[in-house]
Amino acid sequence: MKKIILLPAIVFFFSCHSSPEKVSPDPVGTWKPHVMWDNNDITLQVLPDSMIKFKAVKGFCPGIKTFVSVGKWTIVHDSILQMTQYTDGRRYTMKQLFPELVLPNDSVMPDVIPLDMNARFIIAKDHLYDVELDGKRSVKRYYDRKK
């Protein structure tokens, strides 16, 4: 008789116990490198509408070049922020995406180079980590969320 009573109690206990759902960190915001590397000033802007903008200003001797890219972002496996190029035929002007890189006569600054790029970052609460070739997070190259 004790086994019959114990079995429904165990079933009831496990059916009521719910494991907490994993909540992916929110990547929306502006991210800057914790430490500048290779003379690059990088800015990642993750927007709420699933757009991600990448801008890297690199100093050369002489002058600078600005590399830009835009794509959509998704979170995969609860901790990977993935940037992929739009493939649905979207068209944007430089003025729409990076107005600071457009001259008053609506021409793009001559040192701006658009890139087709995909990227992956490991996301934590306040950091984005570059993913190394071995798939692990970089200990030297990571970004802080700017307030």
N, C-alpha and C positions, 0 to 999 in steps of 0.2 A: 504494500500500500504506500510506503514511503517513497518508493521509486516512481510511482505513478504521479504523486504530488510534486516531487522534485523535478521531473522532466518538464511539465508545463511551466514551472517557475523559471527554469533555465531558458527555455524557448522565449518566454515573455521578456526576460532580462536582456537577452541578445537582440531581440527585435526592437526594443525601445532604445537601445544604445546606438547612437548615430555618431559616426566619426566626423570631426569638423572638416568642412570642405577647404581645400587649398585655395587660397586667394593669391593670384599672381600680383606682383608689385605693379604699381601704376607707373609707366614710363613717361607720361606726359610732362613736358617741361623742357628746359634748356640745360644742356650738359656741356661741360668744358673739361679738358684734361686736367688731372690732378697735378701732373708735372709735364711741362712742355718737352716734347721729344722731336728730334730731327728738324728743329727750327720750324715747327708747324704750330700755328695757332688754330685749333680745331673747335668748331661749334656744331653740336648736334641739336636740332630742334625737333622734338617729338610733339606733334599736334594732336588734339583730341579726335580729329576726323580721319585718323589712320594715315596721315601724311608724316613723313620724316624728311627733314632737310639737313644736308651735310654741307659744311663750308670749311675749307682749310686754306689758310693764308700762309704761304711758304716763302720765306726770305731767300733770295738768291743774290749772288754778287755779280752784277748790280741788279737792284730792283726786287719786286715781289711778283708772285703769281697767286691767283686765287682759284682754287678748284672747288666746284660745286656739283651737287647731285641731289636728286629728289626721288622719293619712292614711297611705297606704302610699308607700314610696319605691322607686324603680328607678333604675338607671344606664342612660342611653342614650348612644350614640355615644362610649363609653369615658370621657366626662368631664362629662356633664350629670347632676346629681342632680335627679330630678324627684319632686315631692310631688304626689300626686293624692288626692282624697277617696275614701273607701271607697264603693263603689256596690253592695256585695253584701249590704246589709241588716244589717251589724254594728251592734250597740248597745253603748255603754259608758256607765258613769256617770262623773260628774266625779271621784268619789272613787277610781275605778280609774285614771284617767289623771293627774289633778292633785290628789292628796290634800292638798297644802298650801293649796288654794283652797276647802276644805270646812270649815265650822264644826263644832264638837263635836256639834251636834244633827243632823248630816248634811245640812244645807242648804248650798247654794252661796253663797259670799260675794256680796253684792249688786252689786259692781262688776266681776263677771266676765261677759265677752261672748264667746260662742262664735262662731266664724267658719267659713264654708264657703270654703275657699281651696285653690288649686293654686299651686305655686311651682316655679321652676327655678333651679338654682344651678350654676355651673361649679365643678367640684371639682378641687383640686390636693392635694398631699400633706397639707399642714397648713392649708389655707385653703378656704373656700367663698366664691365671689364671686356677688353678685347679678347677674342678667342684665338689662342695660339694654334699652330699647325697640328699639334697633337690633340686638339679638342679641349684643352684645359684653359682655365682663365689665366690671363696674363697678370703677373705680379707687378710689372713695371708700367704697363699701359692701361690706365683706367680713367674714368671720367667721374666728376662730381656733379651732383645736381645743383644748379644755381638757383638761388631763391629770388 
